[in-house]
Amino acid sequence: MEAYTIYGINGPVVTVKGGRGLAMMDMVHVGDEGLIGEVVGVEDETTTVQVYEDTAGLKPGQAVTSEGAPMSLTLGPGLLHNIFDGIGRPLSVIAEKSGPFLARGLNIPTLDQEKTWDTKVLVHPGDTLRPGDCYAQCPETSLILHRCLVPAGLSGRVTRVVPDGSYRVDDTLVELTDAAGAVHSLKLAQRWPIRTPRPMAERLPIHRPLITGQRIIDTLFPIGKGGAAAIPGPFGAGKTMTQHQLAKWSDADIIVYLGCGERGNEMTQALEEFSELLDPKSQQPLMNRTILIANTSNMPVAAREASVYTGMTIAEYYRDMGYHGALMADSTSRWAEALREISGRLEEMPAEEGFPAYLASRLAEFYERAGYVRTLEGKEGSVTVIGAVSPQGGDFSEPVTQNTKRYVRTFWGLDRSLAYSRHFPSINWLTSYSEYISDLKPWYDAHVSPKFMADRQRIFTLLQEEDQLMEIVKLIGSDVLPEDQKLTLETARLVRVGFLQQNAYNIIDTYVPLEKQFRMMEVILELYDGSKKLLERAIPFSQIKATGIFDTLSKIKYEVPNDDLSRFDGYSADAAKALRQVDEANQ
């Protein structure tokens, strides 16, 4: 490795003199401690390096050495059930070496180099392999079978294989001879540059929802598998809590939870909660399909900028095996702030609110790596991206939120007033939207009910009508409203309290399958339709409300278990009975 010298230091930005041999995005080691960095600018006489660690103590004249390759991540078995920093170093190993705080210059490999994996080799000498072909597999956890795939750009004939057995990630399993006669070693692990999207055979249309078990999401504002969503909200509105719920209960095969510039106690809470939870599908520990990436607010700011690419590369790696992954990024605003700080150090021209002019393109690059794809092997896989946004003061007109809206098709806007009134998830149904409705309708029709989308639209219409009526109520009160509008207000209240509001700490209500969501909507709309018929006969709405049936139905979410939906028949009968009694009393 050729050595260069430090010329100037400005926070995480280091100027290197005599760097003509350095290329953009090369990974380098800076100073006597070998701090990890990346080339971000090349000029005739000087090179600019972005250092991913604290640069205190660096001095001009110290050496800089280049790896001669871009910033890359080692991908292989051992990623799951682990927690990494922003550049892919395992925090458990760092803690053993340096204690609770990050020491500098720790060049620790991403994967355990000594651990062995029970490996089955799937190819034989003479076989021809192409990019994406699977040549070996090993059980990574009790839930995930790790499949080793031929890297992109590599093909040839198998000339040597090892027998099945226990191997380390750096052991050669297969030797591949390409058309030029060069021999390539295929191992359990491979390296991939984090800023380069992993290739696919074809991007497929999104046609399946990511089922989360959260009613307001699955019913009103669904996200498709392979889609992108944003969760913007002010401080205290519940962004992290919402993402925790999605990470716990969504039907993705792999969860990559990325804490980008968030408070350390939140990452600790996530790690402790995920370690205790069981996966609802398999009743195995949730961490067996989860990867945590932590770059908390007190960690180096440059590594925060790289952390989103680290998380995305891991998610794409499992996508290529045919799994459906979900990346939770909390939050992209902290990532954008890291871009702004580094851009200022580089003396780049600032744009709106000091963010760099390339903020929009960086956000686009990140969200566009989501997708439902056909892999090089011919399987279907996906990466769904859900990014939290933390606009200062809850101002959704600031640059990060506005640019994010350009690249996502689902927008779950959190509302401070809902959060303060203990309505969770605090997703505002009037400011949120999903553009996947038409794409997902055939799936809902086939797997839930042909009436699902129609019922959803009716529920949404009731909420919109309530918002319009509340303007009148604020002025003159509800007593002067016509009877049908009183019914609309009461039904909308039932929808808000009994359907949209969901208790994450209740064992029944924390996760709700789609069939139960549909049955809940059906019962509410049956009551609404039956009440409307009575109103048409000049029966006062006050008599219907006095039966208490609206309050009874608001408790369904706590009283009907997910595995016994037959109880809905009893609630439908109770609603019909209450309406019949009112009818008989007026005859």
C-alpha positions, 0 to 999 in steps of 0.5 A, a space after each residue: 500500500 502506497 503511503 501519503 501524508 496528512 496536510 490539513 485537518 478540519 474535524 472529520 475532513 482531512 486533506 492529504 498531500 501527494 495523493 495522485 494515486 488515490 481514487 474517489 471512494 477509496 478506503 484509507 487508513 489515516 494517522 498512526 492509529 490507522 483511522 478508517 476513512 474514505 476519499 471524497 475529493 481528488 485534486 491535482 496536488 491534494 486529496 480530501 478524506 472523510 474520516 469515520 472516527 474521531 480525529 482528535 490528536 491527528 497531526 500534519 505529516 502523519 501517514 495515510 495508506 490506501 486499501 486501493 478499493 472502495 469502502 466495502 462490507 463483508 457479507 456472510 453468515 453471522 450478520 443476523 442476531 448481531 449489532 454493528 456500528 455505522 461502518 459494519 464493526 460488531 459492537 460486542 467485540 468493540 465493547 470487549 476491547 475498549 469498554 462502553 465507548 468506541 476506541 479509535 483505530 479498531 480495525 475489527 472484521 465484520 464477521 467472526 473469523 474463527 466461528 465455523 458453520 455447518 456447510 453443505 456444498 451444492 455444486 460439483 467439479 465440471 459444473 458451470 456457474 453464473 452470477 447469482 448461482 447458489 454454490 453452498 448453504 448453511 443454517 445461519 439461525 433457526 429461522 434463516 438458511 444462508 445461501 452463498 451466491 456467485 458474486 456479480 461479474 463472475 462466471 466459469 467452470 467449477 474445478 475444485 470443491 470441498 466436502 460438506 463440513 464445518 468451515 470458517 467464513 474465509 475458507 475456500 469452498 469452491 474454486 471457479 475457473 473463468 474463460 480466461 483461465 483465472 482461478 477464483 476462490 468462492 468462500 462463505 463470505 464476500 465483500 461488496 462496496 456499500 455505495 453500489 446497489 447490488 445487481 438484480 435480474 429484473 425489477 418487478 411491479 409491487 403487488 403484495 402488501 407488507 402486513 404489519 398488524 397495525 390497523 391504520 397502516 394495513 387498512 388505510 395506508 398500506 405499503 407494498 413489499 418492496 415499497 418505500 414509506 416515510 414516518 415524519 413527526 415532531 419530537 415525542 410523536 412516536 416515530 421510534 415506537 411506530 418503527 419498533 412495532 413495524 420491526 416486531 410484527 411485519 411479515 418481512 423475513 429479515 429486519 434491518 433496524 438502523 439507528 442513525 443519530 438517535 439517542 443511545 437509550 432508544 437503541 438499548 431499548 430496541 436491543 433489549 426488547 427485540 432480544 426478549 420477543 418471539 417471532 409471531 410466525 415461528 415462535 423463535 427469538 425475534 433476533 434470529 431474523 434481525 440485524 441492528 446497526 447503531 450509530 448513535 448521536 454521540 458516535 462520529 458524524 461521518 460514520 452516520 453518513 455511511 450507516 444508511 448504505 451499510 444497512 441497505 447493502 445488508 438488506 440487499 444481500 438477503 434479498 438476493 437470497 430470495 428473502 423479503 427484507 425490511 429496512 427501518 431507518 431512524 432517522 433520515 433527518 439525522 443522516 441529512 444533518 451529517 451530510 450538512 456538517 460534512 458538506 460545510 467542512 468541505 466548504 461546498 455551496 449550501 442550499 436551503 437551510 444549509 443542507 448541501 445541494 445534492 440532498 435530494 439526489 442522495 435521498 433518491 439514491 437511498 430510497 430507489 434501492 428499495 424494490 421488489 425484484 427477480 434476483 440473478 438466481 431467478 427467485 423473488 425478493 424485496 427490500 422495503 424501506 421505512 424511513 423516519 423523518 424528524 423535522 425541527 418543530 414538526 415543520 413538514 415544509 422543511 427540506 428533508 421531509 419535502 424531498 423525501 415525499 418526492 421519492 416515497 409512495 406512502 406517507 404516515 404523518 404523525 401528529 403531536 396532538 394525537 400523541 399528547 392525547 394518548 392516541 397511538 399510533 399517532 398517524 394523522 389520517 387526514 395528512 397521510 396517504 398511500 399510493 399503493 392502494 390500486 396496486 394492492 387491491 387485487 391481492 386484498 380481493 383474493 386473500 382477504 375479501 372482495 369487500 375489503 377495499 370498499 369498506 376501507 373507502 367507506 371508513 375513510 369517507 366517514 373520517 373525512 366527513 367528521 373533519 368537515 363537521 367538526 368545523 361546524 361543531 366548534 362554532 355552534 355545537 353538535 346539538 343543532 346538527 341533523 340526525 344523520 350527521 350526529 350518526 356520522 360523528 358517533 360512528 367516526 368516533 367509534 372508528 377512531 377509538 375502536 379501530 385506529 387507536 391500537 395498544 402496543 402493550 395489550 397482548 391481543 391488540 398489539 398485532 391484528 391479522 388482516 381478517 380481524 381488521 376486515 371483520 372489525 370494519 364490517 361490524 362498524 359499518 353494519 351498525 352504521 347502515 342499520 342506524 341510518 335506516 332507523 333515522 330514515 324513519 324519523 327515529 332520533 339518534 339519541 335513542 340509538 346512542 342510549 343503548 350503549 352499542 357504540 361503546 360496546 363495539 369500541 371494546 372489540 379490539 380487546 375482547 376478540 382474540 386473533 385466533 377466535 374470530 367467531 366472536 364477531 358473530 356475537 357482536 353483530 347479533 348484539 348490534 342488530 338486537 339493539 337496533 331492533 329494540 329501538 325500532 320496536 319501542 317506536 312502533 
